[in-house]
Amino acid sequence: MSESMHIVCPQCDAINRIPAVRLGEGPKCGKCHQPLFNGHPMDLTASSFQQHIRHNDIPLLVDFWAPWCGPCKMMAPQFAQAASQLEPKVRLAKVNTEVEQMLGAQFAIRSIPTLVLFQHGREVARQSGAMGAPDILRWTLSHR
């Protein structure tokens, strides 16, 4: 019997149960029928954050950023490149701390960009400062 995993849809936030062996086969959401993985970071809001943190069985890497931040803008394409290489083993997401100030405060984000890696609802690693895609990959995989 195959182990199944819970994956939250990046489109509609529905929780899907997917056999672990099928994660790399382009699974689609049972509710909205959109791909569960598209190789791009998703945007999280205060309303969707907890759903993704608590109900994804894969790690969630969150980039806390702001639109006025130069290093954040420089890192954005690197983070997107990392998403294309880390999914479906890790979900990548972005939180705009200007819009979602309560999330920034809740996680004591003091400088941006800050990457926070969550596993099963808990923070397992944190890194501040802009990084290139190879460094994001190496850092993420070293903490999984």
VMD Tcl script that builds the backbone (N, CA, C; Angstrom):
set m [mol new atoms 432]
animate dup $m
set s [atomselect $m all]
$s set {name element resname resid chain x y z} {
  {N N MET 1 A 0.833 -1.174 0.000}
  {CA C MET 1 A 0.000 0.000 0.000}
  {C C MET 1 A 0.888 1.251 0.000}
  {N N SER 2 A 0.529 2.209 -0.843}
  {CA C SER 2 A 1.329 3.414 -1.003}
  {C C SER 2 A 0.989 4.440 0.075}
  {N N GLU 3 A 2.025 5.089 0.604}
  {CA C GLU 3 A 1.820 6.164 1.573}
  {C C GLU 3 A 1.211 7.357 0.839}
  {N N SER 4 A 0.214 7.961 1.437}
  {CA C SER 4 A -0.370 9.146 0.816}
  {C C SER 4 A 0.048 10.386 1.592}
  {N N MET 5 A 0.024 11.509 0.891}
  {CA C MET 5 A 0.434 12.782 1.470}
  {C C MET 5 A -0.673 13.797 1.256}
  {N N HIS 6 A -0.785 14.736 2.184}
  {CA C HIS 6 A -1.731 15.831 2.037}
  {C C HIS 6 A -1.004 16.995 1.372}
  {N N ILE 7 A -1.600 17.506 0.303}
  {CA C ILE 7 A -1.048 18.637 -0.434}
  {C C ILE 7 A -2.157 19.671 -0.578}
  {N N VAL 8 A -1.889 20.900 -0.162}
  {CA C VAL 8 A -2.872 21.977 -0.267}
  {C C VAL 8 A -2.751 22.606 -1.652}
  {N N CYS 9 A -3.884 22.788 -2.309}
  {CA C CYS 9 A -3.912 23.364 -3.651}
  {C C CYS 9 A -3.500 24.843 -3.595}
  {N N PRO 10 A -2.566 25.264 -4.454}
  {CA C PRO 10 A -2.152 26.667 -4.462}
  {C C PRO 10 A -3.222 27.598 -5.048}
  {N N GLN 11 A -4.209 27.045 -5.731}
  {CA C GLN 11 A -5.275 27.846 -6.324}
  {C C GLN 11 A -6.462 28.052 -5.377}
  {N N CYS 12 A -7.008 26.941 -4.861}
  {CA C CYS 12 A -8.261 27.025 -4.089}
  {C C CYS 12 A -8.099 26.669 -2.613}
  {N N ASP 13 A -6.899 26.301 -2.184}
  {CA C ASP 13 A -6.579 25.962 -0.790}
  {C C ASP 13 A -7.241 24.675 -0.289}
  {N N ALA 14 A -7.766 23.861 -1.195}
  {CA C ALA 14 A -8.348 22.572 -0.798}
  {C C ALA 14 A -7.225 21.597 -0.441}
  {N N ILE 15 A -7.487 20.735 0.525}
  {CA C ILE 15 A -6.518 19.719 0.926}
  {C C ILE 15 A -6.750 18.475 0.071}
  {N N ASN 16 A -5.703 18.019 -0.594}
  {CA C ASN 16 A -5.769 16.838 -1.454}
  {C C ASN 16 A -4.921 15.729 -0.860}
  {N N ARG 17 A -5.380 14.492 -0.999}
  {CA C ARG 17 A -4.597 13.333 -0.573}
  {C C ARG 17 A -4.041 12.677 -1.838}
  {N N ILE 18 A -2.715 12.640 -1.925}
  {CA C ILE 18 A -2.037 12.149 -3.113}
  {C C ILE 18 A -1.079 11.024 -2.700}
  {N N PRO 19 A -1.081 9.885 -3.422}
  {CA C PRO 19 A -0.063 8.871 -3.129}
  {C C PRO 19 A 1.329 9.471 -3.319}
  {N N ALA 20 A 2.208 9.262 -2.377}
  {CA C ALA 20 A 3.549 9.856 -2.419}
  {C C ALA 20 A 4.279 9.526 -3.713}
  {N N VAL 21 A 4.077 8.330 -4.235}
  {CA C VAL 21 A 4.761 7.929 -5.464}
  {C C VAL 21 A 4.252 8.695 -6.681}
  {N N ARG 22 A 3.113 9.375 -6.567}
  {CA C ARG 22 A 2.535 10.106 -7.698}
  {C C ARG 22 A 2.799 11.608 -7.651}
  {N N LEU 23 A 3.535 12.092 -6.661}
  {CA C LEU 23 A 3.792 13.536 -6.545}
  {C C LEU 23 A 4.445 14.113 -7.793}
  {N N GLY 24 A 5.340 13.380 -8.413}
  {CA C GLY 24 A 6.049 13.863 -9.589}
  {C C GLY 24 A 5.314 13.652 -10.894}
  {N N GLU 25 A 4.077 13.163 -10.839}
  {CA C GLU 25 A 3.312 12.850 -12.049}
  {C C GLU 25 A 2.308 13.931 -12.428}
  {N N GLY 26 A 2.481 15.137 -11.913}
  {CA C GLY 26 A 1.581 16.234 -12.261}
  {C C GLY 26 A 0.181 16.098 -11.700}
  {N N PRO 27 A 0.040 15.801 -10.395}
  {CA C PRO 27 A -1.301 15.640 -9.828}
  {C C PRO 27 A -2.103 16.941 -9.888}
  {N N LYS 28 A -3.428 16.783 -9.983}
  {CA C LYS 28 A -4.338 17.933 -10.026}
  {C C LYS 28 A -5.239 17.929 -8.810}
  {N N CYS 29 A -5.729 19.095 -8.467}
  {CA C CYS 29 A -6.623 19.269 -7.332}
  {C C CYS 29 A -7.953 18.575 -7.614}
  {N N GLY 30 A -8.445 17.851 -6.620}
  {CA C GLY 30 A -9.733 17.189 -6.753}
  {C C GLY 30 A -10.898 18.157 -6.757}
  {N N LYS 31 A -10.707 19.367 -6.251}
  {CA C LYS 31 A -11.791 20.345 -6.187}
  {C C LYS 31 A -11.818 21.261 -7.411}
  {N N CYS 32 A -10.691 21.935 -7.713}
  {CA C CYS 32 A -10.683 22.913 -8.814}
  {C C CYS 32 A -10.026 22.374 -10.086}
  {N N HIS 33 A -9.411 21.189 -10.011}
  {CA C HIS 33 A -8.803 20.500 -11.152}
  {C C HIS 33 A -7.584 21.219 -11.733}
  {N N GLN 34 A -7.003 22.156 -10.987}
  {CA C GLN 34 A -5.780 22.833 -11.407}
  {C C GLN 34 A -4.574 22.022 -10.922}
  {N N PRO 35 A -3.422 22.171 -11.584}
  {CA C PRO 35 A -2.225 21.445 -11.132}
  {C C PRO 35 A -1.858 21.824 -9.696}
  {N N LEU 36 A -1.460 20.819 -8.922}
  {CA C LEU 36 A -1.020 21.075 -7.550}
  {C C LEU 36 A 0.391 21.647 -7.511}
  {N N PHE 37 A 1.149 21.459 -8.580}
  {CA C PHE 37 A 2.499 21.993 -8.679}
  {C C PHE 37 A 2.674 22.627 -10.053}
  {N N ASN 38 A 3.184 23.864 -10.059}
  {CA C ASN 38 A 3.414 24.538 -11.342}
  {C C ASN 38 A 4.833 25.080 -11.465}
  {N N GLY 39 A 5.684 24.782 -10.493}
  {CA C GLY 39 A 7.075 25.221 -10.559}
  {C C GLY 39 A 7.289 26.695 -10.277}
  {N N HIS 40 A 6.280 27.368 -9.698}
  {CA C HIS 40 A 6.378 28.793 -9.371}
  {C C HIS 40 A 5.988 29.007 -7.914}
  {N N PRO 41 A 6.603 29.988 -7.260}
  {CA C PRO 41 A 6.178 30.297 -5.889}
  {C C PRO 41 A 4.741 30.818 -5.886}
  {N N MET 42 A 4.010 30.484 -4.853}
  {CA C MET 42 A 2.648 30.984 -4.709}
  {C C MET 42 A 2.638 32.133 -3.717}
  {N N ASP 43 A 1.637 32.998 -3.826}
  {CA C ASP 43 A 1.479 34.095 -2.873}
  {C C ASP 43 A 0.569 33.634 -1.742}
  {N N LEU 44 A 0.995 33.864 -0.515}
  {CA C LEU 44 A 0.182 33.524 0.647}
  {C C LEU 44 A -0.357 34.794 1.288}
  {N N THR 45 A -1.575 34.695 1.774}
  {CA C THR 45 A -2.213 35.784 2.503}
  {C C THR 45 A -2.456 35.318 3.932}
  {N N ALA 46 A -2.883 36.232 4.775}
  {CA C ALA 46 A -3.189 35.859 6.156}
  {C C ALA 46 A -4.246 34.763 6.192}
  {N N SER 47 A -5.196 34.808 5.266}
  {CA C SER 47 A -6.278 33.813 5.279}
  {C C SER 47 A -5.831 32.440 4.770}
  {N N SER 48 A -4.835 32.373 3.890}
  {CA C SER 48 A -4.404 31.077 3.356}
  {C C SER 48 A -3.166 30.517 4.048}
  {N N PHE 49 A -2.464 31.336 4.796}
  {CA C PHE 49 A -1.188 30.946 5.383}
  {C C PHE 49 A -1.304 29.703 6.265}
  {N N GLN 50 A -2.195 29.726 7.238}
  {CA C GLN 50 A -2.306 28.608 8.180}
  {C C GLN 50 A -2.695 27.307 7.485}
  {N N GLN 51 A -3.554 27.403 6.485}
  {CA C GLN 51 A -3.964 26.203 5.737}
  {C C GLN 51 A -2.739 25.529 5.127}
  {N N HIS 52 A -1.869 26.315 4.523}
  {CA C HIS 52 A -0.692 25.755 3.852}
  {C C HIS 52 A 0.377 25.315 4.847}
  {N N ILE 53 A 0.534 26.041 5.944}
  {CA C ILE 53 A 1.527 25.676 6.953}
  {C C ILE 53 A 1.146 24.365 7.646}
  {N N ARG 54 A -0.108 24.234 7.985}
  {CA C ARG 54 A -0.540 23.087 8.802}
  {C C ARG 54 A -0.902 21.836 8.015}
  {N N HIS 55 A -1.321 21.980 6.771}
  {CA C HIS 55 A -1.902 20.821 6.078}
  {C C HIS 55 A -1.087 20.292 4.909}
  {N N ASN 56 A 0.082 20.863 4.631}
  {CA C ASN 56 A 0.967 20.303 3.607}
  {C C ASN 56 A 1.900 19.305 4.267}
  {N N ASP 57 A 1.995 18.122 3.712}
  {CA C ASP 57 A 2.933 17.131 4.244}
  {C C ASP 57 A 4.335 17.305 3.676}
  {N N ILE 58 A 4.494 18.216 2.723}
  {CA C ILE 58 A 5.828 18.539 2.229}
  {C C ILE 58 A 6.266 19.837 2.899}
  {N N PRO 59 A 7.581 20.084 2.997}
  {CA C PRO 59 A 8.041 21.339 3.598}
  {C C PRO 59 A 7.553 22.546 2.795}
  {N N LEU 60 A 7.385 23.656 3.481}
  {CA C LEU 60 A 6.967 24.908 2.865}
  {C C LEU 60 A 8.046 25.945 3.128}
  {N N LEU 61 A 8.634 26.481 2.047}
  {CA C LEU 61 A 9.653 27.518 2.152}
  {C C LEU 61 A 9.005 28.853 1.819}
  {N N VAL 62 A 9.013 29.772 2.782}
  {CA C VAL 62 A 8.344 31.066 2.616}
  {C C VAL 62 A 9.381 32.184 2.539}
  {N N ASP 63 A 9.227 33.016 1.511}
  {CA C ASP 63 A 10.034 34.218 1.336}
  {C C ASP 63 A 9.217 35.398 1.853}
  {N N PHE 64 A 9.637 35.969 2.984}
  {CA C PHE 64 A 9.005 37.182 3.510}
  {C C PHE 64 A 9.726 38.359 2.851}
  {N N TRP 65 A 8.991 39.199 2.122}
  {CA C TRP 65 A 9.582 40.247 1.300}
  {C C TRP 65 A 8.690 41.488 1.305}
  {N N ALA 66 A 9.157 42.554 0.658}
  {CA C ALA 66 A 8.362 43.780 0.472}
  {C C ALA 66 A 8.709 44.376 -0.893}
  {N N PRO 67 A 7.735 45.039 -1.534}
  {CA C PRO 67 A 7.962 45.567 -2.878}
  {C C PRO 67 A 8.999 46.699 -2.944}
  {N N TRP 68 A 9.249 47.396 -1.852}
  {CA C TRP 68 A 10.220 48.495 -1.841}
  {C C TRP 68 A 11.649 48.024 -1.599}
  {N N CYS 69 A 11.823 46.752 -1.326}
  {CA C CYS 69 A 13.120 46.189 -0.935}
  {C C CYS 69 A 13.935 45.775 -2.169}
  {N N GLY 70 A 15.070 46.462 -2.387}
  {CA C GLY 70 A 15.934 46.145 -3.519}
  {C C GLY 70 A 16.452 44.713 -3.511}
  {N N PRO 71 A 17.030 44.226 -2.397}
  {CA C PRO 71 A 17.490 42.836 -2.361}
  {C C PRO 71 A 16.349 41.827 -2.594}
  {N N CYS 72 A 15.136 42.162 -2.151}
  {CA C CYS 72 A 13.984 41.278 -2.382}
  {C C CYS 72 A 13.708 41.153 -3.875}
  {N N LYS 73 A 13.751 42.293 -4.569}
  {CA C LYS 73 A 13.505 42.301 -6.016}
  {C C LYS 73 A 14.596 41.520 -6.743}
  {N N MET 74 A 15.846 41.657 -6.283}
  {CA C MET 74 A 16.953 40.927 -6.908}
  {C C MET 74 A 16.821 39.423 -6.677}
  {N N MET 75 A 16.305 39.026 -5.514}
  {CA C MET 75 A 16.203 37.606 -5.192}
  {C C MET 75 A 14.980 36.938 -5.823}
  {N N ALA 76 A 13.958 37.705 -6.186}
  {CA C ALA 76 A 12.702 37.122 -6.682}
  {C C ALA 76 A 12.899 36.134 -7.835}
  {N N PRO 77 A 13.661 36.469 -8.887}
  {CA C PRO 77 A 13.842 35.481 -9.963}
  {C C PRO 77 A 14.643 34.260 -9.514}
  {N N GLN 78 A 15.540 34.442 -8.553}
  {CA C GLN 78 A 16.311 33.316 -8.020}
  {C C GLN 78 A 15.406 32.367 -7.229}
  {N N PHE 79 A 14.482 32.957 -6.471}
  {CA C PHE 79 A 13.519 32.168 -5.698}
  {C C PHE 79 A 12.604 31.398 -6.647}
  {N N ALA 80 A 12.167 32.057 -7.725}
  {CA C ALA 80 A 11.318 31.390 -8.727}
  {C C ALA 80 A 12.062 30.231 -9.385}
  {N N GLN 81 A 13.334 30.441 -9.679}
  {CA C GLN 81 A 14.140 29.365 -10.268}
  {C C GLN 81 A 14.264 28.191 -9.297}
  {N N ALA 82 A 14.451 28.494 -8.026}
  {CA C ALA 82 A 14.540 27.433 -7.015}
  {C C ALA 82 A 13.225 26.654 -6.940}
  {N N ALA 83 A 12.094 27.343 -7.084}
  {CA C ALA 83 A 10.781 26.667 -7.040}
  {C C ALA 83 A 10.687 25.627 -8.146}
  {N N SER 84 A 11.169 25.960 -9.327}
  {CA C SER 84 A 11.077 25.023 -10.446}
  {C C SER 84 A 11.918 23.775 -10.207}
  {N N GLN 85 A 12.929 23.895 -9.341}
  {CA C GLN 85 A 13.792 22.750 -9.063}
  {C C GLN 85 A 13.407 21.991 -7.790}
  {N N LEU 86 A 12.764 22.669 -6.853}
  {CA C LEU 86 A 12.430 22.019 -5.579}
  {C C LEU 86 A 11.065 21.330 -5.585}
  {N N GLU 87 A 10.114 21.850 -6.369}
  {CA C GLU 87 A 8.801 21.189 -6.399}
  {C C GLU 87 A 8.926 19.873 -7.136}
  {N N PRO 88 A 8.226 18.822 -6.721}
  {CA C PRO 88 A 7.185 18.744 -5.704}
  {C C PRO 88 A 7.679 18.325 -4.315}
  {N N LYS 89 A 8.990 18.334 -4.091}
  {CA C LYS 89 A 9.493 17.933 -2.774}
  {C C LYS 89 A 9.305 19.023 -1.725}
  {N N VAL 90 A 9.294 20.287 -2.179}
  {CA C VAL 90 A 9.134 21.444 -1.294}
  {C C VAL 90 A 8.224 22.439 -2.005}
  {N N ARG 91 A 7.269 23.013 -1.290}
  {CA C ARG 91 A 6.408 24.076 -1.837}
  {C C ARG 91 A 7.061 25.409 -1.497}
  {N N LEU 92 A 7.142 26.325 -2.465}
  {CA C LEU 92 A 7.694 27.655 -2.228}
  {C C LEU 92 A 6.575 28.688 -2.285}
  {N N ALA 93 A 6.641 29.641 -1.367}
  {CA C ALA 93 A 5.600 30.668 -1.276}
  {C C ALA 93 A 6.223 31.991 -0.890}
  {N N LYS 94 A 5.489 33.062 -1.165}
  {CA C LYS 94 A 5.938 34.412 -0.840}
  {C C LYS 94 A 4.879 35.098 0.015}
  {N N VAL 95 A 5.345 35.887 0.981}
  {CA C VAL 95 A 4.455 36.707 1.804}
  {C C VAL 95 A 4.935 38.150 1.695}
  {N N ASN 96 A 4.079 39.015 1.164}
  {CA C ASN 96 A 4.366 40.443 1.060}
  {C C ASN 96 A 4.116 41.055 2.434}
  {N N THR 97 A 5.189 41.433 3.117}
  {CA C THR 97 A 5.061 41.930 4.494}
  {C C THR 97 A 4.436 43.321 4.566}
  {N N GLU 98 A 4.372 44.026 3.450}
  {CA C GLU 98 A 3.676 45.317 3.422}
  {C C GLU 98 A 2.176 45.103 3.515}
  {N N VAL 99 A 1.685 44.102 2.808}
  {CA C VAL 99 A 0.259 43.784 2.785}
  {C C VAL 99 A -0.130 42.934 3.992}
  {N N GLU 100 A 0.706 41.976 4.334}
  {CA C GLU 100 A 0.426 41.023 5.413}
  {C C GLU 100 A 1.296 41.341 6.630}
  {N N GLN 101 A 1.101 42.521 7.192}
  {CA C GLN 101 A 1.938 42.971 8.312}
  {C C GLN 101 A 1.789 42.089 9.543}
  {N N MET 102 A 0.607 41.537 9.757}
  {CA C MET 102 A 0.396 40.666 10.932}
  {C C MET 102 A 1.236 39.389 10.824}
  {N N LEU 103 A 1.380 38.848 9.605}
  {CA C LEU 103 A 2.221 37.657 9.445}
  {C C LEU 103 A 3.682 37.994 9.713}
  {N N GLY 104 A 4.120 39.148 9.232}
  {CA C GLY 104 A 5.490 39.571 9.511}
  {C C GLY 104 A 5.739 39.707 11.001}
  {N N ALA 105 A 4.771 40.280 11.707}
  {CA C ALA 105 A 4.892 40.443 13.158}
  {C C ALA 105 A 4.820 39.094 13.874}
  {N N GLN 106 A 3.890 38.236 13.437}
  {CA C GLN 106 A 3.718 36.919 14.067}
  {C C GLN 106 A 5.011 36.105 14.028}
  {N N PHE 107 A 5.757 36.212 12.928}
  {CA C PHE 107 A 6.989 35.436 12.787}
  {C C PHE 107 A 8.245 36.258 13.052}
  {N N ALA 108 A 8.066 37.437 13.667}
  {CA C ALA 108 A 9.182 38.294 14.088}
  {C C ALA 108 A 10.173 38.528 12.951}
  {N N ILE 109 A 9.644 38.909 11.804}
  {CA C ILE 109 A 10.496 39.217 10.662}
  {C C ILE 109 A 11.110 40.597 10.902}
  {N N ARG 110 A 12.423 40.641 11.091}
  {CA C ARG 110 A 13.126 41.876 11.419}
  {C C ARG 110 A 13.837 42.484 10.215}
  {N N SER 111 A 14.208 41.641 9.255}
  {CA C SER 111 A 14.848 42.127 8.034}
  {C C SER 111 A 14.317 41.316 6.865}
  {N N ILE 112 A 14.365 41.926 5.696}
  {CA C ILE 112 A 13.879 41.232 4.512}
  {C C ILE 112 A 14.927 41.329 3.407}
  {N N PRO 113 A 14.997 40.352 2.534}
  {CA C PRO 113 A 14.193 39.150 2.543}
  {C C PRO 113 A 14.623 38.188 3.657}
  {N N THR 114 A 13.662 37.449 4.156}
  {CA C THR 114 A 13.916 36.384 5.116}
  {C C THR 114 A 13.222 35.126 4.620}
  {N N LEU 115 A 13.965 34.040 4.529}
  {CA C LEU 115 A 13.396 32.740 4.166}
  {C C LEU 115 A 13.150 31.955 5.447}
  {N N VAL 116 A 11.942 31.364 5.541}
  {CA C VAL 116 A 11.605 30.522 6.681}
  {C C VAL 116 A 11.104 29.198 6.125}
  {N N LEU 117 A 11.691 28.114 6.613}
  {CA C LEU 117 A 11.299 26.778 6.195}
  {C C LEU 117 A 10.421 26.163 7.277}
  {N N PHE 118 A 9.223 25.739 6.880}
  {CA C PHE 118 A 8.268 25.112 7.789}
  {C C PHE 118 A 8.100 23.648 7.424}
  {N N GLN 119 A 7.940 22.820 8.442}
  {CA C GLN 119 A 7.653 21.397 8.251}
  {C C GLN 119 A 6.610 21.003 9.285}
  {N N HIS 120 A 5.492 20.470 8.838}
  {CA C HIS 120 A 4.411 20.030 9.733}
  {C C HIS 120 A 3.988 21.131 10.708}
  {N N GLY 121 A 3.873 22.361 10.185}
  {CA C GLY 121 A 3.373 23.462 10.991}
  {C C GLY 121 A 4.385 24.158 11.871}
  {N N ARG 122 A 5.634 23.695 11.854}
  {CA C ARG 122 A 6.660 24.286 12.721}
  {C C ARG 122 A 7.800 24.864 11.898}
  {N N GLU 123 A 8.353 25.963 12.396}
  {CA C GLU 123 A 9.538 26.538 11.759}
  {C C GLU 123 A 10.732 25.642 12.060}
  {N N VAL 124 A 11.471 25.275 11.010}
  {CA C VAL 124 A 12.647 24.422 11.217}
  {C C VAL 124 A 13.954 25.134 10.864}
  {N N ALA 125 A 13.879 26.230 10.082}
  {CA C ALA 125 A 15.084 26.973 9.729}
  {C C ALA 125 A 14.701 28.368 9.249}
  {N N ARG 126 A 15.657 29.297 9.394}
  {CA C ARG 126 A 15.431 30.694 8.991}
  {C C ARG 126 A 16.749 31.264 8.479}
  {N N GLN 127 A 16.653 32.076 7.433}
  {CA C GLN 127 A 17.843 32.716 6.857}
  {C C GLN 127 A 17.447 34.083 6.322}
  {N N SER 128 A 18.154 35.123 6.760}
  {CA C SER 128 A 17.904 36.477 6.253}
  {C C SER 128 A 18.946 36.833 5.215}
  {N N GLY 129 A 18.541 37.683 4.269}
  {CA C GLY 129 A 19.443 38.160 3.229}
  {C C GLY 129 A 19.171 37.483 1.897}
  {N N ALA 130 A 19.466 38.215 0.834}
  {CA C ALA 130 A 19.242 37.698 -0.520}
  {C C ALA 130 A 20.220 36.565 -0.823}
  {N N MET 131 A 19.716 35.574 -1.554}
  {CA C MET 131 A 20.535 34.431 -1.961}
  {C C MET 131 A 20.249 34.118 -3.419}
  {N N GLY 132 A 21.215 33.528 -4.083}
  {CA C GLY 132 A 21.016 33.029 -5.436}
  {C C GLY 132 A 20.326 31.676 -5.402}
  {N N ALA 133 A 19.824 31.236 -6.547}
  {CA C ALA 133 A 19.106 29.955 -6.625}
  {C C ALA 133 A 19.932 28.778 -6.105}
  {N N PRO 134 A 21.221 28.643 -6.474}
  {CA C PRO 134 A 21.990 27.506 -5.946}
  {C C PRO 134 A 22.076 27.508 -4.419}
  {N N ASP 135 A 22.211 28.709 -3.837}
  {CA C ASP 135 A 22.285 28.800 -2.372}
  {C C ASP 135 A 20.937 28.483 -1.726}
  {N N ILE 136 A 19.853 28.927 -2.352}
  {CA C ILE 136 A 18.513 28.617 -1.837}
  {C C ILE 136 A 18.300 27.110 -1.857}
  {N N LEU 137 A 18.678 26.467 -2.952}
  {CA C LEU 137 A 18.536 25.008 -3.069}
  {C C LEU 137 A 19.351 24.302 -1.994}
  {N N ARG 138 A 20.611 24.667 -1.886}
  {CA C ARG 138 A 21.515 24.018 -0.931}
  {C C ARG 138 A 21.017 24.213 0.508}
  {N N TRP 139 A 20.643 25.453 0.850}
  {CA C TRP 139 A 20.176 25.760 2.200}
  {C C TRP 139 A 18.908 24.979 2.523}
  {N N THR 140 A 17.949 24.987 1.588}
  {CA C THR 140 A 16.670 24.292 1.815}
  {C C THR 140 A 16.878 22.802 1.997}
  {N N LEU 141 A 17.640 22.194 1.096}
  {CA C LEU 141 A 17.834 20.750 1.167}
  {C C LEU 141 A 18.638 20.329 2.393}
  {N N SER 142 A 19.475 21.221 2.913}
  {CA C SER 142 A 20.258 20.879 4.100}
  {C C SER 142 A 19.398 20.886 5.367}
  {N N HIS 143 A 18.201 21.482 5.304}
  {CA C HIS 143 A 17.331 21.553 6.487}
  {C C HIS 143 A 16.084 20.683 6.382}
  {N N ARG 144 A 15.954 19.888 5.346}
  {CA C ARG 144 A 14.760 19.052 5.185}
  {C C ARG 144 A 14.840 17.814 6.034}
}
mol reanalyze $m
mol bondsrecalc $m
mol representation Tube
mol addrep $m
